[in-house]
Amino acid sequence: MNNKNSGGKTLLMSVVMSSPGPLVVGLGLLSGRSSTQIADFVRRSSELLGIIMAYIVYKITSKDSYDAERKERLEKMSNIFVGATMCIGGIIMFVLSFFSETEEKGNVIPGLVIAVLGVIANTAFWIKYTRLNREQPNAIIEVQARLYRAKSLVDACVTLALLSVAIAPASPVSFYFDMIGSAIVALYLLYTGAKTVYERVK
């Protein structure tokens, strides 16, 4: 299969599979008040915007007739946007992590299910994007590989935090797991996003 076609299809699949996440986690917030779950909703929403942007730019710039200079400029803008969405999501999540309360967190099962599925799907996409970029280096695909590496690690952290809340929702242990979990997610996203923006600007 042509590498450009494979890259475009993988990006489209990323958009399709990432789209339900914010909706499901957002609906889960109607019955759950975990700070990690709130932070995860913000994170997934900002990441989805970045993935949609990356897909649009990739489809535009993957045409052989597209001007090389404009292609480089668009790819740079897209990757800065993706990095910026990670930074914004990280900042909001970090702030929200300190508003966690010790009261009953409600139902966090929807967020937990999405997080577990996210670990599986995002790890698969991370491997796929890494392979595609190794076969034919591309600025958009390279940043997507970095994004999905962050997403898979973050989802693993979210899974542990929400699992502790689901098992013992009112305990001090789940409170600190929830707060620390969302803070770790936020810091990792902020670091990855800032690094991406810095490298593209430099």
C-alpha positions, 0 to 999 in steps of 0.5 A: 500500500502507498505510504501516503494512502496508509498515512491518510487512512490511519489519520482518518481512523484516528479521527473516527476512533477518537471522536466518541471519547469526549462524548462518552466521558462527557456524558459520564460526568453527568453521574461522576465528579472525579477530577481525573474524569473531568481532566480527561474530558478536557484532554480528549476534546483538545486532542481531538481538535489537534488530530482533525487539524493534522488530518486536514493538513496531511490530506492537503499537503500529501498531493505530489503537486503541492508546493514544497515551501507551502507544505512545510509551512502548513505542516509546521503550523499544524504541528504547533497547533497539536502541541498547543492543544496538548499544552492547553489541555495540560494546563486546564487539567493541572488546575482542575486536579486541585479542585478534587473533593473528598466527597463521593465521586459518583459513577466513573465507570464510563470514563474508566471503560474509555481509558482502558480502551484508550490504552489499547487503541492508542498503543496500536496507533503509536506503533502504527505511526512510528512504523509509517514515519520510519518507512517514509519520514513525515512531519505530521506523522512524526508528531502524531506518533509522539501524540499517541505515545503520550495518549497511551501513557496518559490513558494508563495513568487515568485507568489507574486513577479511575480504578481506585475511585471505582473500587473505593470512591470515598476513601482518602486513597482514591482521593489522592490517587484521583488528584495525583493522577490528573496532575501527572496527566497534566504535567506529561501533556504540558511537557510533550506539548511544549517540546513539540511547539518548541521544536517546530518554532526553533 
